[in-house]
Amino acid sequence: MPFRRNVDIDLLRSFVTIVEQGSFTRAAQRLLRTQSAISLQMKRLEEQVGTDLFERGGRGVRPTQSGDMLLVYARRILAANDELVARIAEPDVAGEVSIAAPEDVTILHLNHILSRFTRAFPRVQLSVAPDLPGADITLTVSIGAAPEAVLWREPLVWAAVDELILRRNTVLQLVTGPEPCAYRATALAALNGAGIDARIAQLSPSLAGVQSALRAGLGVGLLPRSLAIDGIRPLPPEAGLPPLPDLALSLGLRPATGTVATRLADFIVSVMENA
């Protein structure tokens, strides 16, 4: 029988987190481990697969060609593992669950989690909307002061197509959402506190609209770091914009909710804590 090497699934989970966070330090914070422990894990993973997975040197963390290949398989393996564990634990889960979640949370986290859940439990029907009174599960975003039970934390960043956009106008052009909007309030408070003149160049009621306006070079916006993508860049500290607080996500469960909603809430927590 030919020799076969097994890859540790915990190492794969750490690897995916490092690539998605773009940093060993942020991955360690997300996984509640030390940076040295994460580095040691990656050394073990590279020994298991027999090749370098990250480019050494330069700014940030970038996977090698082999690392990009591993990333595809690692995500499949982790998804299959989590679905298998959930399906074996409770194979007959069925019913309806309503979820109230902001648009950015749905795009960032919820859609892929719900996809995995419904593959494991196809008899569950889900309803998701930003404003859903009486929802079984409520995901809430806080900026700055966070509740005690934080499910997820992510840096907020000033974002634009490039730094040159700051030099085109003497007054900062802000792309944001209409009131009430936590991102808008946070951006204006930070700019006012730093004595930076700003005007709202464009309002968009949707996150997709804000991203589109930023890609078109209409101004600067405030985004979670993971949504500054596809031509939108986080602006560096050298741009001279004020520091921003973190975004925190918490989960609430309606009192006396059913077993299905409780199971989904546990699944969301489990996936996000181990992502």
C-alpha positions as CSV (number, residue, x, y, z in Angstrom):
1,M,0.0,0.0,0.0
2,P,1.5,3.4,-0.9
3,F,2.3,5.8,1.9
4,R,-0.3,8.4,2.5
5,R,0.1,11.6,4.6
6,N,-2.8,12.9,6.6
7,V,-3.2,16.7,7.0
8,D,-4.3,17.9,10.4
9,I,-7.7,19.7,10.0
10,D,-6.9,22.1,12.8
11,L,-3.9,23.2,10.9
12,L,-6.0,23.8,7.8
13,R,-8.5,25.9,9.8
14,S,-5.6,28.1,11.0
15,F,-4.2,28.3,7.5
16,V,-7.5,29.5,6.0
17,T,-7.9,32.1,8.8
18,I,-4.4,33.5,8.2
19,V,-5.1,33.9,4.4
20,E,-8.5,35.4,5.0
21,Q,-7.2,37.8,7.7
22,G,-4.0,38.6,5.8
23,S,-2.0,38.5,8.9
24,F,-0.6,36.0,11.4
25,T,-1.3,38.5,14.2
26,R,-5.0,39.0,13.3
27,A,-5.4,35.2,12.7
28,A,-4.0,34.6,16.2
29,Q,-6.4,37.1,17.7
30,R,-9.4,35.5,15.8
31,L,-8.4,32.0,16.9
32,L,-7.6,33.1,20.5
33,R,-4.1,31.8,20.2
34,T,-0.6,33.3,20.4
35,Q,1.2,34.4,17.2
36,S,4.0,31.9,18.0
37,A,1.5,29.1,18.3
38,I,0.0,30.0,14.9
39,S,3.5,30.2,13.3
40,L,4.4,26.8,14.7
41,Q,1.2,25.4,13.3
42,M,2.1,26.7,9.9
43,K,5.6,25.2,10.1
44,R,3.9,21.8,10.9
45,L,1.5,22.2,8.0
46,E,4.3,23.0,5.6
47,E,6.1,19.9,6.8
48,Q,3.0,17.8,6.3
49,V,2.4,19.0,2.7
50,G,6.1,19.2,1.9
51,T,6.2,22.7,0.5
52,D,6.2,26.4,1.4
53,L,2.8,27.9,1.7
54,F,3.6,31.6,2.3
55,E,5.8,34.0,0.5
56,R,8.5,35.2,2.9
57,G,9.3,38.9,2.9
58,G,7.3,41.9,1.7
59,R,4.2,43.4,3.3
60,G,1.4,41.4,4.5
61,V,0.9,37.6,4.1
62,R,0.5,36.1,0.7
63,P,0.1,32.4,-0.1
64,T,2.5,30.8,-2.6
65,Q,1.1,29.0,-5.7
66,S,0.9,25.8,-3.6
67,G,-0.7,27.8,-0.8
68,D,-3.5,29.0,-3.2
69,M,-4.1,25.4,-4.3
70,L,-4.2,24.3,-0.6
71,L,-6.7,27.1,0.2
72,V,-9.3,25.7,-2.3
73,Y,-9.1,22.2,-0.8
74,A,-8.8,23.4,2.8
75,R,-12.1,25.3,2.5
76,R,-13.8,22.2,1.0
77,I,-12.5,20.0,3.8
78,L,-13.5,22.3,6.6
79,A,-17.0,22.7,5.1
80,A,-17.4,19.0,4.7
81,N,-16.2,18.4,8.3
82,D,-18.5,20.9,9.8
83,E,-21.5,19.6,7.9
84,L,-20.7,16.0,8.8
85,V,-20.5,16.8,12.5
86,A,-23.7,18.8,12.4
87,R,-25.6,16.1,10.4
88,I,-24.6,13.2,12.6
89,A,-25.3,15.2,15.8
90,E,-28.9,16.0,14.8
91,P,-30.0,14.4,11.5
92,D,-33.7,15.2,11.8
93,V,-33.7,18.9,12.4
94,A,-36.7,20.6,10.6
95,G,-38.7,23.8,10.8
96,E,-38.7,27.5,10.2
97,V,-36.2,30.1,11.6
98,S,-36.2,33.8,11.1
99,I,-33.0,35.9,11.4
100,A,-32.6,39.6,11.7
101,A,-29.1,40.7,10.4
102,P,-27.6,43.8,8.9
103,E,-26.7,43.7,5.2
104,D,-22.9,43.8,5.9
105,V,-23.2,40.9,8.4
106,T,-25.1,38.8,5.8
107,I,-22.6,39.5,3.1
108,L,-19.5,39.0,5.4
109,H,-20.5,36.0,7.3
110,L,-24.1,34.8,7.3
111,N,-24.7,33.6,3.7
112,H,-21.9,31.0,3.6
113,I,-22.8,29.8,7.2
114,L,-26.5,29.4,6.2
115,S,-25.5,27.6,3.0
116,R,-23.6,25.0,5.1
117,F,-26.4,24.7,7.6
118,T,-29.1,24.1,5.0
119,R,-26.9,21.5,3.2
120,A,-26.6,19.7,6.5
121,F,-30.3,20.2,7.4
122,P,-32.3,20.6,4.1
123,R,-35.7,20.5,5.9
124,V,-35.1,23.8,7.6
125,Q,-36.6,27.0,6.0
126,L,-34.8,30.3,6.7
127,S,-36.0,33.9,6.5
128,V,-33.3,36.6,6.6
129,A,-33.8,40.4,6.6
130,P,-32.2,43.5,8.1
131,D,-35.4,44.5,10.0
132,L,-37.4,41.5,11.2
133,P,-39.4,42.2,14.3
134,G,-39.7,39.2,16.6
135,A,-36.9,37.3,14.8
136,D,-35.8,34.0,16.4
137,I,-32.2,35.1,16.0
138,T,-30.8,38.6,15.9
139,L,-27.3,39.5,14.9
140,T,-26.3,43.0,16.1
141,V,-23.4,45.1,15.1
142,S,-21.7,47.4,17.6
143,I,-19.0,50.0,17.0
144,G,-16.7,51.0,19.8
145,A,-18.2,49.9,23.1
146,A,-19.1,46.2,22.6
147,P,-21.4,43.9,24.5
148,E,-19.9,41.3,26.8
149,A,-20.5,38.4,24.5
150,V,-18.8,39.3,21.3
151,L,-19.1,36.7,18.5
152,W,-16.8,38.4,16.1
153,R,-14.5,41.5,16.0
154,E,-13.1,43.2,13.0
155,P,-11.2,46.4,12.4
156,L,-12.9,49.3,10.5
157,V,-10.8,51.0,7.9
158,W,-10.9,54.1,5.8
159,A,-11.2,52.9,2.2
160,A,-10.9,54.3,-1.3
161,V,-9.5,53.4,-4.7
162,D,-6.2,55.0,-3.7
163,E,-4.6,57.7,-1.5
164,L,-4.6,60.2,-4.4
165,I,-8.3,60.8,-3.9
166,L,-7.5,62.7,-0.7
167,R,-5.4,65.2,-2.6
168,R,-8.0,66.1,-5.2
169,N,-10.1,68.1,-2.8
170,T,-9.4,70.3,0.2
171,V,-12.5,68.9,1.8
172,L,-12.7,65.2,2.3
173,Q,-15.5,63.6,0.1
174,L,-17.3,61.0,2.1
175,V,-19.3,58.1,0.7
176,T,-21.7,56.6,3.2
177,G,-25.3,55.6,4.0
178,P,-28.3,57.7,5.0
179,E,-29.3,58.2,8.6
180,P,-29.5,56.2,10.8
181,C,-26.2,54.6,9.8
182,A,-23.6,53.5,12.4
183,Y,-20.8,53.8,9.8
184,R,-21.8,57.3,8.9
185,A,-22.0,58.4,12.6
186,T,-18.7,56.8,13.3
187,A,-16.9,58.4,10.3
188,L,-18.3,61.9,11.0
189,A,-17.4,61.7,14.7
190,A,-13.9,60.6,13.9
191,L,-13.3,63.3,11.3
192,N,-14.8,66.1,13.4
193,G,-12.7,65.0,16.4
194,A,-9.6,65.2,14.2
195,G,-10.5,68.6,12.8
196,I,-10.8,67.3,9.3
197,D,-13.3,69.1,7.0
198,A,-15.6,66.6,5.2
199,R,-18.8,66.7,3.1
200,I,-21.0,63.8,2.1
201,A,-20.4,63.3,-1.6
202,Q,-22.8,60.4,-2.0
203,L,-25.4,58.6,0.0
204,S,-26.3,55.0,-0.7
205,P,-28.8,52.9,1.2
206,S,-26.9,49.7,0.5
207,L,-23.5,48.4,1.2
208,A,-23.2,47.4,-2.5
209,G,-23.9,51.0,-3.5
210,V,-21.3,52.3,-1.2
211,Q,-18.7,49.9,-2.6
212,S,-19.7,50.8,-6.1
213,A,-19.3,54.5,-5.4
214,L,-15.9,54.0,-3.8
215,R,-14.7,51.9,-6.8
216,A,-15.8,54.8,-9.1
217,G,-13.5,57.2,-7.1
218,L,-16.3,59.3,-5.7
219,G,-14.7,59.6,-2.3
220,V,-13.6,57.8,0.9
221,G,-15.7,55.5,2.9
222,L,-15.7,53.5,6.2
223,L,-15.8,49.7,5.8
224,P,-15.0,46.5,7.7
225,R,-11.5,45.5,6.6
226,S,-12.7,42.4,4.8
227,L,-15.0,44.4,2.6
228,A,-12.3,46.7,1.2
229,I,-11.8,44.5,-1.8
230,D,-12.2,44.4,-5.6
231,G,-10.4,47.7,-6.3
232,I,-11.1,49.3,-2.9
233,R,-8.1,49.6,-0.7
234,P,-7.7,50.3,3.1
235,L,-5.9,53.6,3.4
236,P,-2.7,53.4,5.4
237,P,-2.0,55.5,8.5
238,E,0.2,57.8,6.4
239,A,-3.0,59.1,4.8
240,G,-3.5,61.1,7.9
241,L,-7.1,60.0,8.7
242,P,-8.0,59.4,12.3
243,P,-8.0,55.9,13.9
244,L,-11.2,54.0,14.0
245,P,-12.8,51.6,16.6
246,D,-13.4,48.0,15.9
247,L,-16.7,46.5,14.7
248,A,-18.2,43.8,17.0
249,L,-20.9,41.3,16.3
250,S,-23.1,39.7,18.9
251,L,-25.9,37.2,18.7
252,G,-29.2,37.2,20.5
253,L,-31.8,34.4,20.7
254,R,-35.5,35.2,21.2
255,P,-36.7,33.9,24.6
256,A,-38.6,30.6,24.4
257,T,-37.6,30.0,20.8
258,G,-37.7,26.6,19.4
259,T,-35.1,23.8,19.1
260,V,-34.4,24.5,15.4
261,A,-33.5,28.1,16.1
262,T,-31.3,27.1,19.0
263,R,-29.5,24.6,16.9
264,L,-28.9,27.2,14.2
265,A,-27.7,29.7,16.7
266,D,-25.2,27.1,18.1
267,F,-24.1,26.3,14.6
268,I,-23.5,30.0,13.8
269,V,-21.5,30.5,17.0
270,S,-19.5,27.3,16.4
271,V,-18.6,28.2,12.8
272,M,-17.6,31.8,13.6
273,E,-15.5,30.8,16.6
274,N,-13.7,28.2,14.6
275,A,-13.5,30.0,11.2
